[in-house]
Structure formats: C-alpha cells, structure tokens
Amino acid sequence: MTRRTRFILRRVALTLPVLLVMSVVVFLVLHLVPGDPAATMLGLRATPELITQVRADLDLDASLPAQYVNWLGGVVQGDFGRDFIADESVGHLIAQALPVTLELAVGALLLGLIIGVPVGIAAVKGGRTARRASEGFVVAGIALPDFWIGIMLVLLFSATLQWLPPSGFARVLEDPYQNLRYLTLPVIALGLGQATYFARTTRSAVEESLQAPYVLLLRAKGVSERSILWRHVLRNAAAPIVTVVGIVFGVLLGGAIVIESLFSIPGLGRLLVEAVEQRNYTVVQGCVLVIAFMFIVVNLLTDLVVGWLDPRVADSAAQ
C-alpha cells in the first residue's frame, strides 16, 4: 500500500468519528435548550392534550439517548423526521432547498476565485499602483459585511438602474435566463467578500514560492518571469489556495443564510431562518446537520486534493 493510499484511507477514517460527534452536538444543542419544544412549537395553540400529542409524535417522551439513536437511525436511512407545522417530510424540504444554496455558494466561490487569485498575483508582480489597489480591495472586502454590499447592489442595480430584480428566484432547469438574473446580485454580494481571502492567500503563497531556490535556478537558466510564474510558482502555490477553498465554502454556507433572507431566495439558509422563527425543531435540526455534513465533506475533499497536489503532505500524514 502506497503512502498516498494510506493518507486517503486515514483521512476518510478520521472523518467518520467527526461526523458522529457532529451529529451528537447538533442533537444535544437543540434538545438541551430550556423549555418544552412541543409547547414552543404550538405557541398560543398549546393545550395539555396537544402538547402530549406533539411530544408523542416527535418521540420526546423517550429518554435522550433513545431519542438520539432513533433520530440517527432515521437520518442514516434518509429520514430527517417531519415538519410538524407544515406536516411535510423534512428530507423533502431540504432536498428542495439544498440545490438552491449549493448553486449560490458555488457561484460565489467561483467569483471569489476569479477575482481574488488575479488580485493576489497583481499584489506581488504588479507595480506600486497595483499593489496599493489590491491592498485597498482586501481591506474593503474584510470591512464591508455581505448584507451591506447586497443592500447597496439592490439600490444601484434594482432601484436606480432597474437592470436586475431585487429579490426572487427561478430554478435553472425551468428558466436559465431568469435564474441568472435573480442570482447575479446575491452571488456578487456573497462572493466579493470571499475574494479578499483568496487574494491574501494567493499573495502569501506566491511570495513564498518566489523565494524558493528553484526560482533562482530557473532564472539562471534564462526562463522568462511569465513562465516561472504561471508554470511553476502557481503550481506550488495551489495547495494553500485549495485549503482556503474548503474554509471559504463553510463561510459561504453561513453567509448564505443572511443573503438568502435578504434576496428572498428559497434555499437552505432561508428555510433554517424560518424554522428558527417558528421554533420548528425538526427542520432546524435537519438543516444544521446537512450544513455541517457538507462542510466536513468539503474539507475532506480539500485535504485529499492538497495531498494530491503536494505529495509531501500525504507522505508526512501517512507516517
């Protein structure tokens, strides 16, 4: 068995207990909150008879370990329970909302890469003006929150110029053109801030790679600076950039909650916000579990890609 294979198997094996611990945390956070979930969900309609019925429907009469085992067993089989308020399957609600959130997050991630990587390169290889402009972009991107950028975009492109709709959504398979129009502003609002992280990471990685001994050797051989940058330096700088991709993806999932509410996008974030407002514990539990699961899986894939890009990482981890 090669070291790279051992690295992959080890990372997959370490992910399984992380997923298990995460499921325990998600379950306990909601079930250890003071108050009766059944009475909270019923609100003003709460009567002793209805509370008893809801507790029985949600399996709240059983002990906490028994509730967790029953819930986890259902999750493994794809059953996240039922939305007591809407009387729908939580799995069905998540299946409808998840593709919307993924479309938004992936679009913002790609936009962040397209903007951030060139800005980071310009900060290293560009002139004085390019470096100052990139530094200003990074500072502004960190200082300005996503929701403020979204509001400004709506005021400019929707209220003033009337080029794009301020809110709403159309599924890509039903109307690709309207889907693009509805997602343009949310993707920009969510992606601009993340571009700053890619710019900072790219700048640091490129600067470090340019100081490596092989760069001096290539220059001594007469290799052009352009070839050194694009064929050698960026290849070695790819590993830290990919690592940041996994982190940024988790940030995007969290930021999507605010952006989806701002632009009325029927994604997982908006579903989670509405469930929290309604004290709909089964939906909250399912949404948080899916978001945490995606974050862990993406970070696993990120580690595997980094190990493939830089064999030294896989060799050191496999020892």
ZIMOPE-V523431 format. One record per pair of residues at least 4 apart in sequence whose C-alpha atoms are under 6 Angstrom apart, sorted by the first residue. I is the first residue (numbers start at 1). GAP is how many residues later the second one is. Records with the same first field share a line. If there is no record, write none. Layout:
I = GAP / GAP
This chain:
3 = 312 / 315
4 = 310
6 = 4 / 312
7 = 307 / 311
18 = 4
25 = 4
28 = 4
38 = 13 / 16 / 17
39 = 7 / 12
41 = 238
42 = 4
47 = 4
55 = 4 / 5
67 = 4
68 = 4
69 = 4
74 = 5
75 = 4 / 5
80 = 10 / 11 / 206
81 = 9
82 = 6 / 7 / 8
83 = 4 / 5 / 6 / 7
90 = 193
94 = 4
97 = 170 / 171
98 = 170
100 = 167
101 = 166 / 167
102 = 4
105 = 147
107 = 80
108 = 79 / 82 / 83
111 = 80
112 = 4 / 79 / 82 / 83
113 = 4
115 = 80
116 = 79 / 80 / 82 / 83
117 = 81 / 82 / 85
119 = 15 / 80
120 = 79 / 82 / 83
121 = 82
122 = 4
123 = 8 / 11
126 = 4
137 = 4
138 = 58
140 = 4
141 = 52 / 55
146 = 43 / 44
149 = 40
150 = 39
153 = 4
154 = 4 / 12
155 = 4
156 = 4
157 = 4 / 5 / 6 / 7
158 = 4 / 5 / 6 / 7 / 8
167 = 96 / 97
168 = 96 / 97
169 = 13 / 96
170 = 8 / 9
171 = 8
172 = 4 / 7
180 = 4
183 = 4
187 = 4
188 = 4
198 = 4
202 = 4
205 = 32
206 = 31
209 = 24
218 = 5
219 = 4
227 = 4
228 = 4
229 = 4
230 = 4
234 = 4
239 = 67
244 = 4
246 = 52 / 53 / 56
250 = 45
252 = 4
256 = 4 / 13
257 = 12 / 13
260 = 4 / 5 / 10
261 = 9
272 = 12
275 = 4 / 5 / 9
281 = 4
289 = 4
294 = 4
306 = 4
307 = 4 / 6 / 7
314 = 4
